[in-house]
Amino acid sequence: MFNLILFGPPGSGKGTQSEKLIAKYGLKHLSTGDLLRSEISCQTPLGKEAKSIMDKGQLVPDEVVIGMISSALDANPDARGFLFDGFPRTAAQAEALDKLLELKEAPIAAMLALEVSEDELIKRLLKRGETSGRSDDTNEVVIRARITEYHNKTAVVADYYKKFDKVVMVKGEGTIDEIFNRLCTEIDKRA
Ligand code: AMP
């Protein structure tokens, strides 16, 4: 089993690159943002609770997302590996993920971190908001809150994986294919 984390601030291209990576490497894509949005569209109690938090650009409680990931791992016992997108976002989530993967004897091979300047992120997210239907992409105040949340809470996740020498910084600007090729070069070194 080959497990990867795709990391980076909102708007760094995780969704776009994930689609290409899962197709090439045969991985199962696990995006906590997508899982939460599906709970919202099904109007589940969890979805209703998460929506108000997500609309403010804040993080949903750790136990909620850890529970969702744990269920998704159990639901895919035959997966060749997983590409985690938007998870883990806190040190507690990273520790919980390591424990879950220990049970499967399949540690994280690498955390690929996309780096994009803040101006470019805001430009991309406002553009995405014109078509994505995502309420958290249309308001610049919420976008900035999400980027601040990323720096305040999520950057510690990179520190966690640095201890295990698993962080790989990848330039997230350029064409989609240029960025994809940079990611593949790094993955192939570790496969
Ligand atoms: P994303 O699609 O990854 O940008 O996530 C959209 C929103 O969902 C975030 O701004 C958070 O409110 C919430 N979210 C997604 N993943 C997580 C996570 N791992 N931990 C906490 N909140 C999350």
Boltz pocket constraint, residues with backbone or C-beta under 6 A from the ligand:
constraints:
  - pocket:
      binder: B
      contacts: [[A, 10], [A, 32], [A, 33], [A, 34], [A, 36], [A, 50], [A, 53], [A, 54], [A, 55], [A, 57], [A, 58], [A, 59], [A, 60], [A, 61], [A, 62], [A, 65], [A, 85], [A, 86], [A, 87], [A, 88], [A, 89], [A, 93], [A, 146]]
      max_distance: 6.0
